[in-house]
Amino acid sequence: MKVAHIGLLVSDLDRAAAFYEQILGLQRAARPQLNFDGIWYALDDGQQIHLMLLDNPYAACDKPVHGGRDHHIALHTDEFDGIRQRLDAAGIACTMSKSGRIALFCRDPDGNTLELIPAT
């Protein structure tokens, strides 16, 4: 098996798009007309991230500071250092893996956790 797509809830598409496009450098993918707003992003090998505009049911939940102990998606990236620089420049908090391996955890504007790992 491999991932077809990952669906994430966001409360503001413009704010989410700024993060996924300007910070992570993702490119939009074609999205069919659906009965709710959203944005799709293309990843390698036909995989995708689907952002869905809905109220965030986790908004009132306390989340751990370090995203590694929370629901998260992990992405390999060739742009690890560049993304880290953009996160820092944007003032977006991130933590390194507590295991000692090279992996970075951050949250998007709606609190969805992303683990970024340098591609090998």
C-alpha positions in Angstrom: 0.0 0.0 0.0 0.9 3.6 -0.3 -0.8 6.8 0.7 -3.3 8.1 -1.9 -4.0 11.3 -0.1 -4.1 12.9 3.4 -7.1 15.0 4.3 -6.6 17.9 6.7 -9.3 20.2 8.1 -8.6 24.0 7.9 -10.7 26.9 8.9 -9.3 29.5 6.5 -8.2 28.5 3.0 -6.2 31.6 2.3 -4.2 31.3 5.5 -3.6 27.6 4.9 -2.6 28.2 1.3 0.0 30.7 2.4 1.5 28.1 4.7 1.5 25.1 2.3 2.6 27.1 -0.7 5.0 29.8 0.7 6.5 27.8 3.6 6.4 24.2 2.4 6.6 25.1 -1.3 3.8 22.8 -2.5 2.0 23.2 -5.8 -1.7 23.0 -6.2 -3.3 20.0 -8.0 -6.5 20.0 -10.0 -9.6 19.5 -7.8 -13.0 18.6 -9.0 -16.0 20.7 -8.0 -17.2 19.3 -4.7 -19.9 20.4 -2.3 -17.4 22.0 0.1 -14.3 24.3 -0.5 -10.8 23.0 -0.4 -7.4 22.9 -2.0 -5.5 19.9 -3.2 -1.6 19.7 -3.3 0.4 17.3 -5.4 3.2 15.2 -3.8 5.5 12.7 -5.4 4.3 9.5 -6.9 0.7 10.7 -7.3 0.1 11.2 -3.6 -1.7 14.3 -2.4 -2.7 16.5 0.5 -6.3 17.6 0.5 -7.2 20.6 2.6 -10.9 20.8 3.5 -12.6 23.9 4.7 -14.5 23.0 7.8 -14.7 24.1 11.4 -11.7 22.6 13.2 -13.2 20.1 15.7 -9.9 20.1 17.6 -9.7 23.9 18.1 -10.5 23.7 21.8 -8.2 20.7 22.5 -4.9 21.1 24.2 -2.1 19.8 22.1 1.4 18.9 23.2 4.2 21.4 22.4 6.1 18.8 20.6 4.1 17.5 17.7 5.7 14.1 17.6 3.3 12.9 20.3 0.2 14.0 18.4 -1.7 13.1 15.2 0.7 14.0 12.4 1.8 13.4 8.8 5.4 12.9 7.9 6.8 14.1 4.6 10.3 13.5 3.1 11.6 16.7 1.5 14.6 17.7 -0.6 14.0 21.3 0.8 14.6 20.5 4.5 17.0 23.4 5.2 15.0 25.9 3.1 11.7 25.0 4.8 13.3 25.3 8.2 14.6 28.8 7.2 11.2 29.8 6.0 9.5 28.5 9.2 12.0 30.5 11.3 11.6 33.6 9.2 7.8 33.4 9.5 8.1 32.9 13.3 6.4 29.4 13.1 7.5 27.3 16.1 9.1 24.0 15.4 10.9 21.3 17.4 13.4 18.7 16.4 12.8 15.0 16.9 13.4 13.9 20.4 14.9 10.6 19.1 18.0 12.3 17.9 17.3 11.7 14.2 17.0 14.6 11.8 13.3 15.4 11.7 11.4 18.7 12.3 7.9 19.0 13.7 5.7 22.1 13.1 2.0 22.9 13.0 0.1 24.6 10.2 -2.1 27.6 11.1 -5.0 25.2 12.1 -2.8 23.1 14.4 -2.3 20.1 12.0 1.1 18.6 12.8 3.7 18.0 10.1 6.9 16.1 10.5 9.5 17.0 7.9 12.3 14.6 7.2 15.2 15.2 4.8 15.0 13.0 1.7 17.7 10.4 1.5 
